[in-house]
Amino acid sequence: MIVAAGVEVKISRLESIVEQIGEAVLATTETIERLAERVDTLSTQVEEQGKQVQQQGYQILALCDAVQTLAETQDDSLQRLTQLTHTLDRLTRLIEEPDD
């Protein structure tokens, strides 16, 4: 009887240990699943941010092209304005010269 009671106590302890291990495994599995969901969410956010950065890069390139075009147009306008100023200077001199 005493031996049977001792075996029964050991079996009860083993069952308790196995139950605790099972609960720990379940808790760990749930934690890993939550972490996986968070990683998926972060991954999606990073991907979206990457797309936004890429789009901003394209916008910056377009803006640089626009600024370059504006600078070239400004330079062309300045050259034409300089030519016009020279022409007006010559006309002014011609008008101001006394007639012989």
Secondary structure, 3 states (H helix, E strand, C coil): CHHHHHHHHHHHHHHHHHHHHHHHHHHHHHHHHHHHHHHHHHHHHHHHHHHHHHHHHHHHHHHHHHHHHHHHHHHHHHHHHHHHHHHHHHHHHHHHCCCC
